Amino acid sequence: MDALSSITLLGLTFDDAPLAQVTAGLLARVPGAPFAYVVTPNADHLVRLRRSPGLLPLYQAAQLRLLDSRFIALAARALGLQHPAVVPGADLAAALLEQLRGARIAVIGMQPPGFAALAARYPANHFMHHAPPGGLLNNPAAFARAREFGCGAQADFTFIALGSPLQEHLAHAIATQGGATGTGLCIGSALDFCAGVLPRAPLWMRRNGLEWLYRLRQEPRRLARRYLRAGPAILRDLLSAAWARKGRRS
């Protein structure tokens, strides 16, 4: 797809384009093109990158880096910081699936009932599924099987729904292995929304950067620690960036 403008925020360079432009560009890729992948960092990703900078090459090697956090965008705007367009992974996955017809779609992750619901909701496409075991980063044999599935699927789109940073590790491994085709999307739990397995926050909450609050209410045990850690840390980083910007202007 054509090169997009970019904006650097909190140490990561993001592509800056609205959802419609990103979707059109990915759909326009030549069938059978070499595998390239898309990452959708949110606050949790950026906090992890600050703590583990060794993960940065996984993001830098991606074809697209899209900001998946209206919370970050709204906070950055309030502090006078430039920020890229927000393209949530769930919105991107839904936009692509709604337009695909006759595509080969590989899914790595999801539980079998969720995958069955997804395939039933989009019957015009050919779906393939691989559900790897837990602890994949500590299981070289299982990681290799997931990588080989991604390479051998010869899919138009490969949705890697494993959570971060595992999904970025796997996408990078598929890309560097060679032989894979199409576009990989590191989208976490986005397909559960597309399949109707998980309810999505109301549109007004999404537009106002409050989707995290809705998800926290839905899954408090799984998400409380993540959100309570990432939110304050990101705000501190944005305040530091705004202060540094003010100092440079002075």
C-alpha positions, 0 to 999 in steps of 0.5 A: 500500500502507498506510504502514509504520513507518520507521527512519533508519540511516546517513542514509537512512530505511528502511521497516521491515516483514518480507518477507511484509508487503512482498510482500502490500502490493505484490501488493495494489496496484490493477492499473493504478496509477501507476508507483511503485518500490522500492529495496533499498540495501545497503552498497555503495549507502550508501557511494556515497550518502555519497560522492555525496549528489546520488543521495539524491533517487532513493532518497527518491522511491521508494515503499519503501526496504528494507534489503538487508544482514544484515551491516549489520543484525547490525553495527548490532544489535551496536553498539546501533543500531536497524535496519529489517527486512532484505528482500533484493532477491533474496528479494523478487523470488523471493517475488513471482514465486512468487505471480504468475499471469497478470501482465505482467512487464517486465524491463530488464536480464539477458542473453537466456539468463538472461531465457529461463530466467526466463520458462521457470521462471515460465510462468504470467506474460507476460514482456517484455524489454529488454536495453539496452547498457552505459554507459547513463548516458552514452548518452542515446538508449539511456537514453531507449529503456529509459525508453520501454520501461518506460513503454510496457510497462504492466506489473504489475511491472517488474524493473530489473536493471541495478546501482546507481546506474543502475537507480535513475536509470532507475526515477526517470526512468520515474516522472517521465515519467508514463504507466507503471503498476505497481511497479518493483523495483530489484533488481540481479542478483536475477533471475539467482538466480530464473532459476537462472543464479547459485547462491544462498548457503546459507541459514545463510550468508544468515541470518548476514550472510555472503552477501557472502562466498559471492558474493565466492568466486563472482565475485572479480574483479567483487566484490572491490573493491566489498566490500573498500571497502564493508565497512570504510566501513560499519563506520566509519559505524556506529561513528561513529553509535553513538558519536554516540548514546552522546554524546547519551545522556550 
